[in-house]
Amino acid sequence: MTATIFANSSGQPPAAIAVIRISGPRARAALEVLAGRIPAPRHASLAALHDTRGEPLDHAMVLWLPGPGTATGEDVAELHCHGGRAVVAAVEAALAAIPGLRKAEPGEFTRQAFLNGRIDLAEAEGLADLLTAETELQRRSAMAMAGGALSRRVEDWRETLLSASARLEAVLDFSDEGDVAELPAELTTGIAALAQEIELWLDRPRAEALREGYRVVIAGPPNAGKSTLFNILVESDAAIATPIPGTTRDVLTRPVSLDGVPFLFADTAGLHDNAGDEVEAIGIERALDALDRADLVLWLGPEGAGPRGCWEIASQCDKPDAIRKRHARHRISAVTGEGLFDLRADLVGAARAALPGPGEAALNARQHALLEKALRSIAEAADDQDPLIAAECLRQARVAFDALLGRCETEDMLDALFGRFCIGK
């Protein structure tokens, strides 16, 4: 029999209310033991809770939600208790004393929902991203994934492939023995159109960029104002800014949200050829590595000396001895505030263009790899005029779609995914 699990699903106490969720075949029995009765399904009811020895625990609002029409697809009971630590601990101890019940592992409620077909794997991944979303852009993209935006599209593609496979079988069935006919032109046209649609999804900005933030690296020679600009953009004194050359020895990063857009800003050691010591040399090496991984570099050094695609920033423009640039994208001063508002707005615009749009579903690395695999198989089916080979290619594409939705996944992969969730979810 499937285990019956329970956990506080409303966050760590203390709080005004603690929602303790019970899911599994013994949820009804557990509710009856603690509340003494079973309320009408899906109707909140006030009840006095007692442990197995009859000792009072709390007065709570209780809900009885019979499966399979529940979040987990199983029988579910909820106890809306007072949110003090002692109350939650006592109720959980009483539940643990009931035979057949145990405390849930991280993500186990959502895992049960997946195993019982209430959600697919792509939706579960979207829910995991939703729980960790810190910006509005991340929230809206995660909502789209958790709501099935990708799943519905994959199901449509899968149905298209099933229809094409059925037509291929008809071609094979009615061909003369030893003389296999070529693919109908309209069939290859339909497969090619499907491939183009998948390519559009693969060209979208990726979920990793949205999750980690638009990576902006500030670079240039020593004393160019890098740390000062970094502090302004992250709105804190995160970096030590002094007139002493070589103050910054390592790559310092800070995630921030600007106008609801996630950024990861990086301050780097000053770049020059003659490092004063081994520590500074290591800092310069790490700075160069950060440039290679940047989505955008703000270059505060001599014009034209920065990496390809960088933004030329004329910093410290209030100083008479500041580096002059003829074609600076922005001229800024931390002292007077000149150009800082425009730079910030420009950064937000660039990030918005590079990241998934508001409410747009974004593929993670696993999903992207499986869609690429499906696309290769579909392209091979469209190019090969042998129906036998084309049929096998379409089958391989359907296997990739099934893996994307979680119809054929390994236990290790599921452990890694649901381990991202908190206990109670």
Secondary structure, 3 states (H helix, E strand, C coil): CCCEEEEECCCCCCEEEEEEEEECCCHHHHHHHHHCCCCCCCCCEEEEEECCCCCEEEEEEEEEECCCCCCCCCCEEEEEEEECHHHHHHHHHHHHCCCCEEECCCCHHHHHHHHCCCCCHHHHHHHHHHHHCCCHHHHHHHHHHHCCHHHHHHHHHHHHHHHHHHHHHHHHHHCECCECCCCCHHHHHHHHHHHHHHHHHHCCCCHHHHHHCEEEEEECCCCCCHHHHHHHHHCCCCCCCCCCCCCCCCCEEEEEEECCEEEEEEECCCCCCCCCCHHHHHHHHHHHHHHHCCCEEEECCCCCCCCCCCEEEECCCCCCCCCCCCCCCEECCCCCCCCHHHHHHHHHHHHHHHCCCCCCCCCCHHHHHHHHHHHHHHHHHHHCCCHHHHHHHHHHHHHHHHHHHCCCCCHHHHHHHHCCCCCCC
